[in-house]
């Protein structure tokens, strides 16, 4: 999953939730609950402009982080058009599947 993950915070799964994604840095990267709720600890909606803005406005946070999960601004912006294109294709699949589940429930 090429999700864009900005921070080091995490969360506990709500009762009844099913983890559908984890990573080396976040045990609960994404979950579903009752086929109606989708929670993600990453961003699939990013654009090159958003990433550049976050890198600019988060420069101090990035520079002072000691987390191995935090990339440099240069790494975040490398091949950004291709990477955000893959994110958007993934977002289309994720949200289309989620909407199908919602329609089955109504």
C-alpha positions in Angstrom: 0.0 0.0 0.0 1.6 3.3 -1.0 -0.3 5.3 1.6 1.1 8.6 2.7 1.6 8.5 6.5 2.5 11.8 8.1 2.6 11.3 11.9 3.6 8.8 14.6 0.4 8.7 16.5 -1.7 5.5 16.7 -4.9 4.3 18.1 -6.7 1.2 19.5 -9.3 -0.6 17.5 -12.9 0.1 18.4 -14.8 -2.9 19.8 -15.8 -5.2 17.0 -13.5 -3.7 14.4 -11.3 -5.8 12.1 -7.8 -4.7 11.3 -7.3 -4.8 7.5 -3.8 -3.1 7.4 -0.8 -2.8 9.6 2.7 -1.6 9.0 6.1 -1.7 10.7 5.4 1.7 12.3 1.6 1.4 13.0 -0.1 -1.7 14.2 -3.6 -0.4 13.4 -3.0 1.2 10.0 -6.6 0.6 8.8 -9.8 -1.1 10.0 -13.4 -1.9 9.1 -16.3 -2.0 11.5 -19.6 -3.6 10.6 -19.0 -3.2 6.8 -20.1 0.4 7.3 -17.1 2.2 8.8 -13.6 2.5 7.4 -10.8 4.0 9.4 -7.4 4.6 8.0 -4.2 5.9 9.6 -2.8 7.1 6.2 -3.7 9.4 3.4 -4.7 8.2 -0.1 -6.0 11.7 -1.2 -2.6 13.4 -1.3 -1.6 15.6 -4.2 1.9 16.9 -5.1 0.8 20.3 -3.9 -0.4 19.0 -0.5 2.8 17.0 0.0 4.9 20.1 -0.8 2.8 22.2 1.6 3.0 19.7 4.4 6.8 19.4 3.9 7.1 23.2 4.1 4.8 23.8 7.0 6.0 20.7 8.9 9.8 21.3 8.3 10.5 21.7 12.1 8.6 18.6 13.0 10.4 16.6 10.3 13.8 17.9 11.3 13.3 17.1 15.0 11.7 13.7 14.6 13.7 10.7 15.8 11.2 8.2 14.3 12.6 5.9 11.6 9.1 6.2 9.9 9.7 9.9 9.2 11.1 10.6 5.7 12.9 13.6 4.6 11.1 16.2 2.4 13.2 15.1 -0.5 12.2 11.5 -0.1 8.5 12.4 0.3 8.6 14.4 -2.9 10.6 12.0 -5.0 8.6 10.7 -8.0 5.6 12.5 -6.4 3.4 12.6 -9.5 3.7 8.9 -10.1 3.2 8.1 -6.5 0.2 10.3 -6.0 -1.3 8.8 -9.2 -1.0 5.4 -7.6 -2.6 6.7 -4.4 -5.6 8.1 -6.4 -6.1 4.8 -8.2 -6.0 3.1 -4.8 -8.4 5.6 -3.3 -10.8 4.9 -6.1 -10.8 1.2 -5.4 -11.0 1.7 -1.6 -13.9 4.1 -1.7 -15.8 2.2 -4.5 -15.6 -1.0 -2.4 -16.7 0.8 0.7 -19.7 2.4 -1.1 -20.7 -1.0 -2.5 -20.8 -2.3 1.1 -23.0 0.7 2.1 -25.4 0.1 -0.7 -25.8 -3.6 0.4 -26.7 -2.4 3.9 -29.5 0.0 2.7 
